[in-house]
Amino acid sequence: MSKDNLFALSLFPYLGFLWFLTRSQKTPKLALIGFYVLLIFVAITIPAGIYAKIHYGDQLANIDWLHGSAESFLSISNILVVLGFRQGILEYKKKNQLNN
């Protein structure tokens, strides 16, 4: 199986993960947004890879400005997830301190 096929197939478990995460309503909102922003990263990376192949005749990883631009969405996603879970932990601690 090629890496491209594996990449495409990995989208289905991730969508299931998002569905369960959203449905549980227990994930901090900002973290959930971060997980959804990862879909934007995927949506941008695919056409960027195609553009790199057609316009430059090379893979996306070798075209720095294009690769860096696409990867910035991955960084944004990661930052949102971390900040969201940090916020959730702080709220949990605050709630538990009030109960004690």
C-alpha angles and dihedrals in degrees: 000000000000123000090244092056091046090050091051093047092049089066093073097059089044092053088050089051090052092048093053092042092051093044094051091060088204099103116097108258096236092051090049090052088051091054090051092048086062086069088058088053090053092045091053097041095057097056090038089056091049091048091050091051095047101037101034101021090231140095122274094249090064097053101077102193093047095042093047092049092052093044091053088074089056089053092049090050092051093048092051092049092050094045091046094053091043089055090048092051092049091050091048092051091047091050092049092048090055091052094052 
